[in-house]
């Protein structure tokens, strides 16, 4: 029977259960540029 105090060691990939393609940084960058462009358009019109 397993002891509740025993530690379970898994790698970061196994803990995430998937790949991390890094798309989030592109979405963040595009959103930031789009927000700045919209604000500049509103300010200048």
PQR file of N, CA, C, O and H, with PARSE charges and radii, in Angstrom:
ATOM      1  N   UNK A   1       0.841  -1.174   0.000 -0.4000 1.5000
ATOM      2  CA  UNK A   1       0.000   0.000   0.000 -0.0000 2.0000
ATOM      3  C   UNK A   1       0.890   1.242   0.000  0.5500 1.7000
ATOM      4  O   UNK A   1       1.921   1.264   0.671 -0.5500 1.4000
ATOM      5  N   UNK A   2       0.503   2.255  -0.735 -0.4000 1.5000
ATOM      6  CA  UNK A   2       1.302   3.470  -0.865 -0.0000 2.0000
ATOM      7  C   UNK A   2       1.146   4.337   0.377  0.5500 1.7000
ATOM      8  O   UNK A   2       0.068   4.451   0.959 -0.5500 1.4000
ATOM      9  H   UNK A   2      -0.335   2.237  -1.280  0.4000 1.0000
ATOM     10  N   UNK A   3       2.258   4.938   0.756 -0.4000 1.5000
ATOM     11  CA  UNK A   3       2.259   5.855   1.892 -0.0000 2.0000
ATOM     12  C   UNK A   3       1.939   7.264   1.398  0.5500 1.7000
ATOM     13  O   UNK A   3       2.495   7.695   0.388 -0.5500 1.4000
ATOM     14  H   UNK A   3       3.135   4.845   0.283  0.4000 1.0000
ATOM     15  N   UNK A   4       1.070   7.978   2.074 -0.4000 1.5000
ATOM     16  CA  UNK A   4       0.679   9.321   1.657 -0.0000 2.0000
ATOM     17  C   UNK A   4       1.824  10.312   1.750  0.5500 1.7000
ATOM     18  O   UNK A   4       1.774  11.363   1.111 -0.5500 1.4000
ATOM     19  H   UNK A   4       0.618   7.628   2.894  0.4000 1.0000
ATOM     20  N   UNK A   5       2.849  10.010   2.526 -0.4000 1.5000
ATOM     21  CA  UNK A   5       3.968  10.926   2.695 -0.0000 2.0000
ATOM     22  C   UNK A   5       5.055  10.734   1.647  0.5500 1.7000
ATOM     23  O   UNK A   5       5.996  11.526   1.591 -0.5500 1.4000
ATOM     24  H   UNK A   5       2.890   9.156   3.045  0.4000 1.0000
ATOM     25  N   UNK A   6       4.948   9.704   0.816 -0.4000 1.5000
ATOM     26  CA  UNK A   6       5.941   9.477  -0.233 -0.0000 2.0000
ATOM     27  C   UNK A   6       5.781  10.521  -1.324  0.5500 1.7000
ATOM     28  O   UNK A   6       4.664  10.897  -1.680 -0.5500 1.4000
ATOM     29  H   UNK A   6       4.183   9.061   0.862  0.4000 1.0000
ATOM     30  N   UNK A   7       6.915  10.988  -1.856 -0.4000 1.5000
ATOM     31  CA  UNK A   7       6.888  11.964  -2.940 -0.0000 2.0000
ATOM     32  C   UNK A   7       6.836  11.247  -4.284  0.5500 1.7000
ATOM     33  O   UNK A   7       7.401  10.167  -4.455 -0.5500 1.4000
ATOM     34  H   UNK A   7       7.822  10.682  -1.567  0.4000 1.0000
ATOM     35  N   UNK A   8       6.152  11.867  -5.221 -0.4000 1.5000
ATOM     36  CA  UNK A   8       6.083  11.347  -6.579 -0.0000 2.0000
ATOM     37  C   UNK A   8       6.855  12.309  -7.458  0.5500 1.7000
ATOM     38  O   UNK A   8       6.551  13.502  -7.498 -0.5500 1.4000
ATOM     39  H   UNK A   8       5.693  12.745  -5.082  0.4000 1.0000
ATOM     40  N   UNK A   9       7.853  11.796  -8.165 -0.4000 1.5000
ATOM     41  CA  UNK A   9       8.689  12.633  -9.025 -0.0000 2.0000
ATOM     42  C   UNK A   9       8.323  12.387 -10.481  0.5500 1.7000
ATOM     43  O   UNK A   9       8.390  11.258 -10.968 -0.5500 1.4000
ATOM     44  H   UNK A   9       8.100  10.828  -8.132  0.4000 1.0000
ATOM     45  N   UNK A  10       7.935  13.455 -11.171 -0.4000 1.5000
ATOM     46  CA  UNK A  10       7.647  13.384 -12.602 -0.0000 2.0000
ATOM     47  C   UNK A  10       8.355  14.544 -13.279  0.5500 1.7000
ATOM     48  O   UNK A  10       8.635  15.567 -12.653 -0.5500 1.4000
ATOM     49  H   UNK A  10       7.881  14.372 -10.776  0.4000 1.0000
ATOM     50  N   UNK A  11       8.640  14.376 -14.560 -0.4000 1.5000
ATOM     51  CA  UNK A  11       9.284  15.450 -15.301 -0.0000 2.0000
ATOM     52  C   UNK A  11       8.270  16.551 -15.614  0.5500 1.7000
ATOM     53  O   UNK A  11       7.065  16.358 -15.457 -0.5500 1.4000
ATOM     54  H   UNK A  11       8.412  13.546 -15.068  0.4000 1.0000
ATOM     55  N   UNK A  12       8.768  17.708 -16.058 -0.4000 1.5000
ATOM     56  CA  UNK A  12       7.888  18.833 -16.377 -0.0000 2.0000
ATOM     57  C   UNK A  12       6.945  18.481 -17.528  0.5500 1.7000
ATOM     58  O   UNK A  12       5.779  18.875 -17.513 -0.5500 1.4000
ATOM     59  H   UNK A  12       9.748  17.865 -16.185  0.4000 1.0000
ATOM     60  N   UNK A  13       7.438  17.745 -18.519 -0.4000 1.5000
ATOM     61  CA  UNK A  13       6.600  17.363 -19.654 -0.0000 2.0000
ATOM     62  C   UNK A  13       5.484  16.428 -19.217  0.5500 1.7000
ATOM     63  O   UNK A  13       4.346  16.565 -19.667 -0.5500 1.4000
ATOM     64  H   UNK A  13       8.386  17.425 -18.531  0.4000 1.0000
ATOM     65  N   UNK A  14       5.800  15.485 -18.350 -0.4000 1.5000
ATOM     66  CA  UNK A  14       4.768  14.572 -17.869 -0.0000 2.0000
ATOM     67  C   UNK A  14       3.744  15.309 -17.005  0.5500 1.7000
ATOM     68  O   UNK A  14       2.557  14.988 -17.055 -0.5500 1.4000
ATOM     69  H   UNK A  14       6.724  15.374 -17.985  0.4000 1.0000
ATOM     70  N   UNK A  15       4.177  16.275 -16.229 -0.4000 1.5000
ATOM     71  CA  UNK A  15       3.257  17.023 -15.378 -0.0000 2.0000
ATOM     72  C   UNK A  15       2.321  17.886 -16.217  0.5500 1.7000
ATOM     73  O   UNK A  15       1.148  18.038 -15.878 -0.5500 1.4000
ATOM     74  H   UNK A  15       5.141  16.535 -16.189  0.4000 1.0000
ATOM     75  N   UNK A  16       2.836  18.455 -17.316 -0.4000 1.5000
ATOM     76  CA  UNK A  16       1.997  19.279 -18.195 -0.0000 2.0000
ATOM     77  C   UNK A  16       1.092  18.426 -19.053  0.5500 1.7000
ATOM     78  O   UNK A  16       0.027  18.884 -19.466 -0.5500 1.4000
ATOM     79  H   UNK A  16       3.789  18.332 -17.591  0.4000 1.0000
ATOM     80  N   UNK A  17       1.479  17.230 -19.324 -0.4000 1.5000
ATOM     81  CA  UNK A  17       0.724  16.296 -20.163 -0.0000 2.0000
ATOM     82  C   UNK A  17       0.523  16.850 -21.563  0.5500 1.7000
ATOM     83  O   UNK A  17      -0.540  16.671 -22.156 -0.5500 1.4000
ATOM     84  H   UNK A  17       2.345  16.859 -18.989  0.4000 1.0000
ATOM     85  N   UNK A  18       1.529  17.516 -22.091 -0.4000 1.5000
ATOM     86  CA  UNK A  18       1.411  18.030 -23.450 -0.0000 2.0000
ATOM     87  C   UNK A  18       2.592  18.892 -23.832  0.5500 1.7000
ATOM     88  O   UNK A  18       3.502  19.120 -23.036 -0.5500 1.4000
ATOM     89  H   UNK A  18       2.394  17.662 -21.609  0.4000 1.0000
ATOM     90  N   UNK A  19       2.562  19.362 -25.053 -0.4000 1.5000
ATOM     91  CA  UNK A  19       3.631  20.206 -25.560 -0.0000 2.0000
ATOM     92  C   UNK A  19       3.302  21.673 -25.310  0.5500 1.7000
ATOM     93  O   UNK A  19       2.141  22.044 -25.136 -0.5500 1.4000
ATOM     94  H   UNK A  19       1.823  19.177 -25.700  0.4000 1.0000
ATOM     95  N   UNK A  20       4.331  22.489 -25.294 -0.4000 1.5000
ATOM     96  CA  UNK A  20       4.151  23.933 -25.150 -0.0000 2.0000
ATOM     97  C   UNK A  20       4.763  24.609 -26.363  0.5500 1.7000
ATOM     98  O   UNK A  20       5.962  24.888 -26.374 -0.5500 1.4000
ATOM     99  H   UNK A  20       5.275  22.188 -25.434  0.4000 1.0000
ATOM    100  N   UNK A  21       3.958  24.879 -27.387 -0.4000 1.5000
ATOM    101  CA  UNK A  21       4.496  25.409 -28.629 -0.0000 2.0000
ATOM    102  C   UNK A  21       4.912  26.869 -28.554  0.5500 1.7000
ATOM    103  O   UNK A  21       5.616  27.327 -29.455 -0.5500 1.4000
ATOM    104  H   UNK A  21       2.984  24.652 -27.378  0.4000 1.0000
ATOM    105  N   UNK A  22       4.527  27.618 -27.552 -0.4000 1.5000
ATOM    106  CA  UNK A  22       4.932  29.005 -27.416 -0.0000 2.0000
ATOM    107  C   UNK A  22       4.087  29.971 -28.217  0.5500 1.7000
ATOM    108  O   UNK A  22       4.561  31.054 -28.562 -0.5500 1.4000
ATOM    109  H   UNK A  22       3.956  27.247 -26.821  0.4000 1.0000
ATOM    110  N   UNK A  23       2.851  29.616 -28.523 -0.4000 1.5000
ATOM    111  CA  UNK A  23       1.967  30.468 -29.310 -0.0000 2.0000
ATOM    112  C   UNK A  23       1.516  31.673 -28.489  0.5500 1.7000
ATOM    113  O   UNK A  23       1.186  32.715 -29.056 -0.5500 1.4000
ATOM    114  H   UNK A  23       2.466  28.737 -28.243  0.4000 1.0000
ATOM    115  N   UNK A  24       1.498  31.549 -27.180 -0.4000 1.5000
ATOM    116  CA  UNK A  24       0.990  32.602 -26.314 -0.0000 2.0000
ATOM    117  C   UNK A  24       1.737  33.913 -26.512  0.5500 1.7000
ATOM    118  O   UNK A  24       1.123  34.980 -26.516 -0.5500 1.4000
ATOM    119  H   UNK A  24       1.767  30.702 -26.720  0.4000 1.0000
ATOM    120  N   UNK A  25       3.052  33.846 -26.677 -0.4000 1.5000
ATOM    121  CA  UNK A  25       3.811  35.095 -26.830 -0.0000 2.0000
ATOM    122  C   UNK A  25       3.450  35.810 -28.117  0.5500 1.7000
ATOM    123  O   UNK A  25       3.478  37.040 -28.160 -0.5500 1.4000
ATOM    124  H   UNK A  25       3.551  32.980 -26.674  0.4000 1.0000
ATOM    125  N   UNK A  26       3.111  35.074 -29.170 -0.4000 1.5000
ATOM    126  CA  UNK A  26       2.707  35.717 -30.425 -0.0000 2.0000
ATOM    127  C   UNK A  26       1.328  36.350 -30.301  0.5500 1.7000
ATOM    128  O   UNK A  26       1.095  37.447 -30.808 -0.5500 1.4000
ATOM    129  H   UNK A  26       3.088  34.075 -29.135  0.4000 1.0000
ATOM    130  N   UNK A  27       0.419  35.660 -29.628 -0.4000 1.5000
ATOM    131  CA  UNK A  27      -0.923  36.205 -29.416 -0.0000 2.0000
ATOM    132  C   UNK A  27      -0.827  37.476 -28.577  0.5500 1.7000
ATOM    133  O   UNK A  27      -1.505  38.461 -28.870 -0.5500 1.4000
ATOM    134  H   UNK A  27       0.609  34.769 -29.216  0.4000 1.0000
ATOM    135  N   UNK A  28      -0.001  37.465 -27.547 -0.4000 1.5000
ATOM    136  CA  UNK A  28       0.174  38.637 -26.700 -0.0000 2.0000
ATOM    137  C   UNK A  28       0.757  39.801 -27.489  0.5500 1.7000
ATOM    138  O   UNK A  28       0.279  40.929 -27.362 -0.5500 1.4000
ATOM    139  H   UNK A  28       0.550  36.665 -27.309  0.4000 1.0000
ATOM    140  N   UNK A  29       1.770  39.553 -28.295 -0.4000 1.5000
ATOM    141  CA  UNK A  29       2.400  40.613 -29.084 -0.0000 2.0000
ATOM    142  C   UNK A  29       1.423  41.204 -30.100  0.5500 1.7000
ATOM    143  O   UNK A  29       1.336  42.425 -30.235 -0.5500 1.4000
ATOM    144  H   UNK A  29       2.158  38.637 -28.398  0.4000 1.0000
ATOM    145  N   UNK A  30       0.699  40.360 -30.805 -0.4000 1.5000
ATOM    146  CA  UNK A  30      -0.258  40.842 -31.806 -0.0000 2.0000
ATOM    147  C   UNK A  30      -1.380  41.629 -31.137  0.5500 1.7000
ATOM    148  O   UNK A  30      -1.806  42.657 -31.664 -0.5500 1.4000
ATOM    149  H   UNK A  30       0.771  39.369 -30.695  0.4000 1.0000
ATOM    150  N   UNK A  31      -1.861  41.167 -29.995 -0.4000 1.5000
ATOM    151  CA  UNK A  31      -2.916  41.869 -29.270 -0.0000 2.0000
ATOM    152  C   UNK A  31      -2.442  43.230 -28.784  0.5500 1.7000
ATOM    153  O   UNK A  31      -3.187  44.208 -28.851 -0.5500 1.4000
ATOM    154  H   UNK A  31      -1.515  40.332 -29.567  0.4000 1.0000
ATOM    155  N   UNK A  32      -1.219  43.299 -28.300 -0.4000 1.5000
ATOM    156  CA  UNK A  32      -0.663  44.557 -27.826 -0.0000 2.0000
ATOM    157  C   UNK A  32      -0.533  45.561 -28.967  0.5500 1.7000
ATOM    158  O   UNK A  32      -0.900  46.727 -28.817 -0.5500 1.4000
ATOM    159  H   UNK A  32      -0.614  42.504 -28.246  0.4000 1.0000
ATOM    160  N   UNK A  33      -0.018  45.115 -30.093 -0.4000 1.5000
ATOM    161  CA  UNK A  33       0.122  45.994 -31.259 -0.0000 2.0000
ATOM    162  C   UNK A  33      -1.242  46.457 -31.754  0.5500 1.7000
ATOM    163  O   UNK A  33      -1.412  47.625 -32.104 -0.5500 1.4000
ATOM    164  H   UNK A  33       0.280  44.168 -30.215  0.4000 1.0000
ATOM    165  N   UNK A  34      -2.210  45.554 -31.784 -0.4000 1.5000
ATOM    166  CA  UNK A  34      -3.561  45.915 -32.230 -0.0000 2.0000
ATOM    167  C   UNK A  34      -4.199  46.926 -31.288  0.5500 1.7000
ATOM    168  O   UNK A  34      -4.854  47.863 -31.746 -0.5500 1.4000
ATOM    169  H   UNK A  34      -2.072  44.605 -31.500  0.4000 1.0000
ATOM    170  N   UNK A  35      -4.019  46.753 -29.977 -0.4000 1.5000
ATOM    171  CA  UNK A  35      -4.596  47.684 -29.010 -0.0000 2.0000
ATOM    172  C   UNK A  35      -3.965  49.070 -29.145  0.5500 1.7000
ATOM    173  O   UNK A  35      -4.664  50.080 -29.065 -0.5500 1.4000
ATOM    174  H   UNK A  35      -3.487  45.992 -29.606  0.4000 1.0000
ATOM    175  N   UNK A  36      -2.658  49.123 -29.348 -0.4000 1.5000
ATOM    176  CA  UNK A  36      -1.975  50.403 -29.531 -0.0000 2.0000
ATOM    177  C   UNK A  36      -2.452  51.078 -30.813  0.5500 1.7000
ATOM    178  O   UNK A  36      -2.664  52.290 -30.828 -0.5500 1.4000
ATOM    179  H   UNK A  36      -2.090  48.303 -29.413  0.4000 1.0000
ATOM    180  N   UNK A  37      -2.622  50.319 -31.874 -0.4000 1.5000
ATOM    181  CA  UNK A  37      -3.071  50.872 -33.136 -0.0000 2.0000
ATOM    182  C   UNK A  37      -4.495  51.443 -33.019  0.5500 1.7000
ATOM    183  O   UNK A  37      -4.779  52.523 -33.537 -0.5500 1.4000
ATOM    184  H   UNK A  37      -2.450  49.334 -31.862  0.4000 1.0000
ATOM    185  N   UNK A  38      -5.374  50.719 -32.342 -0.4000 1.5000
ATOM    186  CA  UNK A  38      -6.752  51.181 -32.169 -0.0000 2.0000
ATOM    187  C   UNK A  38      -6.786  52.455 -31.315  0.5500 1.7000
ATOM    188  O   UNK A  38      -7.508  53.398 -31.640 -0.5500 1.4000
ATOM    189  H   UNK A  38      -5.143  49.842 -31.921  0.4000 1.0000
ATOM    190  N   UNK A  39      -6.024  52.486 -30.245 -0.4000 1.5000
ATOM    191  CA  UNK A  39      -5.974  53.675 -29.394 -0.0000 2.0000
ATOM    192  C   UNK A  39      -5.405  54.874 -30.146  0.5500 1.7000
ATOM    193  O   UNK A  39      -5.899  55.990 -29.988 -0.5500 1.4000
ATOM    194  H   UNK A  39      -5.437  51.721 -29.980  0.4000 1.0000
ATOM    195  N   UNK A  40      -4.378  54.660 -30.957 -0.4000 1.5000
ATOM    196  CA  UNK A  40      -3.794  55.742 -31.749 -0.0000 2.0000
ATOM    197  C   UNK A  40      -4.804  56.247 -32.768  0.5500 1.7000
ATOM    198  O   UNK A  40      -4.912  57.455 -32.979 -0.5500 1.4000
ATOM    199  H   UNK A  40      -3.977  53.753 -31.085  0.4000 1.0000
ATOM    200  N   UNK A  41      -5.536  55.358 -33.395 -0.4000 1.5000
ATOM    201  CA  UNK A  41      -6.567  55.750 -34.366 -0.0000 2.0000
ATOM    202  C   UNK A  41      -7.651  56.582 -33.687  0.5500 1.7000
ATOM    203  O   UNK A  41      -8.079  57.606 -34.220 -0.5500 1.4000
ATOM    204  H   UNK A  41      -5.448  54.377 -33.223  0.4000 1.0000
ATOM    205  N   UNK A  42      -8.089  56.144 -32.522 -0.4000 1.5000
ATOM    206  CA  UNK A  42      -9.123  56.890 -31.806 -0.0000 2.0000
ATOM    207  C   UNK A  42      -8.611  58.258 -31.375  0.5500 1.7000
ATOM    208  O   UNK A  42      -9.338  59.247 -31.462 -0.5500 1.4000
ATOM    209  H   UNK A  42      -7.742  55.313 -32.089  0.4000 1.0000
ATOM    210  N   UNK A  43      -7.382  58.321 -30.918 -0.4000 1.5000
ATOM    211  CA  UNK A  43      -6.805  59.581 -30.467 -0.0000 2.0000
ATOM    212  C   UNK A  43      -6.612  60.558 -31.622  0.5500 1.7000
ATOM    213  O   UNK A  43      -6.792  61.763 -31.442 -0.5500 1.4000
ATOM    214  H   UNK A  43      -6.791  57.517 -30.847  0.4000 1.0000
ATOM    215  N   UNK A  44      -6.256  60.070 -32.785 -0.4000 1.5000
ATOM    216  CA  UNK A  44      -5.951  60.944 -33.909 -0.0000 2.0000
ATOM    217  C   UNK A  44      -7.164  61.326 -34.758  0.5500 1.7000
ATOM    218  O   UNK A  44      -7.055  62.180 -35.639 -0.5500 1.4000
ATOM    219  H   UNK A  44      -6.110  59.092 -32.931  0.4000 1.0000
ATOM    220  N   UNK A  45      -8.304  60.713 -34.507 -0.4000 1.5000
ATOM    221  CA  UNK A  45      -9.498  61.083 -35.287 -0.0000 2.0000
ATOM    222  C   UNK A  45     -10.478  61.884 -34.482  0.5500 1.7000
ATOM    223  O   UNK A  45     -11.529  62.270 -34.994 -0.5500 1.4000
ATOM    224  H   UNK A  45      -8.393  60.020 -33.791  0.4000 1.0000
TER
END
